[in-house]
Amino acid sequence: MIEIENIQEIGAGTAIVGLLIAFMLYNKINKIEIGNPIVADITQQIQNGAMAFLNAEYRYLAIFIAVV
C-alpha cells in the first residue's frame, strides 16, 4: 500500500523516469535524416512557426508575471 510519507519519492521517481523517456525520444528523433528536400523545407517551416508561437507565448507570459 502507498504510504503518504512515500508520495514525494514516488513523484520524484516518476518525474525522473518521464524525463529519461523524453530525452531518449528527443535523441531518437534528432538522429533521423531527412533526404527529401521538400520534406526538409516543410520541417523547417514548421519549426520556424513553432518558435514564433513560443516567443509570442513567452512574451504574454512575461507580461502576466510582471503584472501579477
Distance bins in CASP14 RR format, pairs under 12 A and 6 or more apart:
PFRMAT RR
TARGET T0000
AUTHOR 0000-0000-0000
RMODE 2
METHOD distances of the structure
MODEL  1
2 8 0 0 0 0 0 1 0 0 0 0 0
2 9 0 0 0 0 0 1 0 0 0 0 0
2 10 1 0 0 1 0 0 0 0 0 0 0
2 11 0 0 0 0 0 1 0 0 0 0 0
3 9 0 0 0 0 1 0 0 0 0 0 0
3 10 0 0 0 0 1 0 0 0 0 0 0
4 10 0 0 0 0 0 1 0 0 0 0 0
6 12 0 0 0 0 0 1 0 0 0 0 0
6 13 0 0 0 0 0 1 0 0 0 0 0
6 14 0 0 0 0 0 1 0 0 0 0 0
7 13 0 0 0 0 0 1 0 0 0 0 0
7 14 0 0 0 0 0 1 0 0 0 0 0
8 14 0 0 0 0 0 1 0 0 0 0 0
8 15 0 0 0 0 0 1 0 0 0 0 0
9 15 0 0 0 0 0 1 0 0 0 0 0
9 16 0 0 0 0 0 1 0 0 0 0 0
10 16 0 0 0 0 0 1 0 0 0 0 0
10 17 0 0 0 0 0 1 0 0 0 0 0
11 17 0 0 0 0 1 0 0 0 0 0 0
11 18 0 0 0 0 0 1 0 0 0 0 0
11 19 0 0 0 0 0 1 0 0 0 0 0
12 18 0 0 0 0 0 1 0 0 0 0 0
12 19 0 0 0 0 0 1 0 0 0 0 0
13 19 0 0 0 0 1 0 0 0 0 0 0
13 20 0 0 0 0 1 0 0 0 0 0 0
14 20 0 0 0 0 0 1 0 0 0 0 0
14 21 0 0 0 0 0 1 0 0 0 0 0
15 21 0 0 0 0 0 1 0 0 0 0 0
15 22 0 0 0 0 0 1 0 0 0 0 0
16 22 0 0 0 0 0 1 0 0 0 0 0
16 23 0 0 0 0 0 1 0 0 0 0 0
17 23 0 0 0 0 0 1 0 0 0 0 0
17 24 0 0 0 0 0 1 0 0 0 0 0
18 24 0 0 0 0 1 0 0 0 0 0 0
18 25 0 0 0 0 1 0 0 0 0 0 0
18 26 0 0 0 0 0 1 0 0 0 0 0
19 25 0 0 0 0 0 1 0 0 0 0 0
19 26 0 0 0 0 0 1 0 0 0 0 0
20 26 0 0 0 0 0 1 0 0 0 0 0
20 27 0 0 0 0 0 1 0 0 0 0 0
21 27 0 0 0 0 0 1 0 0 0 0 0
21 28 0 0 0 0 0 1 0 0 0 0 0
22 28 0 0 0 0 0 1 0 0 0 0 0
22 29 0 0 0 0 0 1 0 0 0 0 0
23 29 0 0 0 0 0 1 0 0 0 0 0
23 30 0 0 0 0 0 1 0 0 0 0 0
24 30 0 0 0 0 0 1 0 0 0 0 0
24 31 0 0 0 0 0 1 0 0 0 0 0
25 31 0 0 0 0 0 1 0 0 0 0 0
25 32 0 0 0 0 0 1 0 0 0 0 0
26 32 0 0 0 0 0 1 0 0 0 0 0
29 43 0 0 0 0 0 1 0 0 0 0 0
30 43 0 0 0 0 0 1 0 0 0 0 0
32 39 0 0 0 0 0 1 0 0 0 0 0
32 40 0 0 0 0 0 1 0 0 0 0 0
32 43 0 0 0 0 1 0 0 0 0 0 0
33 39 0 0 0 0 0 1 0 0 0 0 0
33 40 0 0 0 0 1 0 0 0 0 0 0
33 43 0 0 0 0 0 1 0 0 0 0 0
34 40 1 0 1 0 0 0 0 0 0 0 0
34 41 0 0 0 0 1 0 0 0 0 0 0
34 42 0 0 0 0 1 0 0 0 0 0 0
34 43 1 0 0 1 0 0 0 0 0 0 0
34 44 0 0 0 0 1 0 0 0 0 0 0
34 46 0 0 0 0 0 1 0 0 0 0 0
34 47 0 0 0 0 0 1 0 0 0 0 0
35 41 0 0 0 0 0 1 0 0 0 0 0
35 43 0 0 0 0 0 1 0 0 0 0 0
36 42 0 0 0 0 1 0 0 0 0 0 0
36 43 0 0 0 0 1 0 0 0 0 0 0
37 43 0 0 0 0 0 1 0 0 0 0 0
37 44 0 0 0 0 0 1 0 0 0 0 0
38 44 0 0 0 0 0 1 0 0 0 0 0
38 45 0 0 0 0 0 1 0 0 0 0 0
39 45 0 0 0 0 0 1 0 0 0 0 0
39 46 0 0 0 0 0 1 0 0 0 0 0
40 46 0 0 0 0 0 1 0 0 0 0 0
40 47 0 0 0 0 0 1 0 0 0 0 0
41 47 0 0 0 0 0 1 0 0 0 0 0
41 48 0 0 0 0 0 1 0 0 0 0 0
42 48 0 0 0 0 0 1 0 0 0 0 0
42 49 0 0 0 0 0 1 0 0 0 0 0
43 49 0 0 0 0 0 1 0 0 0 0 0
43 50 0 0 0 0 0 1 0 0 0 0 0
44 50 0 0 0 0 0 1 0 0 0 0 0
44 51 0 0 0 0 0 1 0 0 0 0 0
45 51 0 0 0 0 0 1 0 0 0 0 0
45 52 0 0 0 0 0 1 0 0 0 0 0
46 52 0 0 0 0 0 1 0 0 0 0 0
46 53 0 0 0 0 0 1 0 0 0 0 0
47 53 0 0 0 0 0 1 0 0 0 0 0
47 54 0 0 0 0 0 1 0 0 0 0 0
48 54 0 0 0 0 0 1 0 0 0 0 0
48 55 0 0 0 0 0 1 0 0 0 0 0
49 55 0 0 0 0 1 0 0 0 0 0 0
49 56 0 0 0 0 0 1 0 0 0 0 0
49 57 0 0 0 0 0 1 0 0 0 0 0
50 56 0 0 0 0 0 1 0 0 0 0 0
50 57 0 0 0 0 0 1 0 0 0 0 0
51 57 0 0 0 0 0 1 0 0 0 0 0
51 58 0 0 0 0 0 1 0 0 0 0 0
52 58 0 0 0 0 0 1 0 0 0 0 0
52 59 0 0 0 0 0 1 0 0 0 0 0
53 59 0 0 0 0 0 1 0 0 0 0 0
53 60 0 0 0 0 0 1 0 0 0 0 0
54 60 0 0 0 0 0 1 0 0 0 0 0
54 61 0 0 0 0 0 1 0 0 0 0 0
55 61 0 0 0 0 0 1 0 0 0 0 0
55 62 0 0 0 0 0 1 0 0 0 0 0
56 62 0 0 0 0 0 1 0 0 0 0 0
56 63 0 0 0 0 0 1 0 0 0 0 0
57 63 0 0 0 0 0 1 0 0 0 0 0
57 64 0 0 0 0 0 1 0 0 0 0 0
58 64 0 0 0 0 0 1 0 0 0 0 0
58 65 0 0 0 0 0 1 0 0 0 0 0
59 65 0 0 0 0 0 1 0 0 0 0 0
59 66 0 0 0 0 0 1 0 0 0 0 0
60 66 0 0 0 0 0 1 0 0 0 0 0
60 67 0 0 0 0 0 1 0 0 0 0 0
61 67 0 0 0 0 0 1 0 0 0 0 0
61 68 0 0 0 0 0 1 0 0 0 0 0
62 68 0 0 0 0 0 1 0 0 0 0 0
END
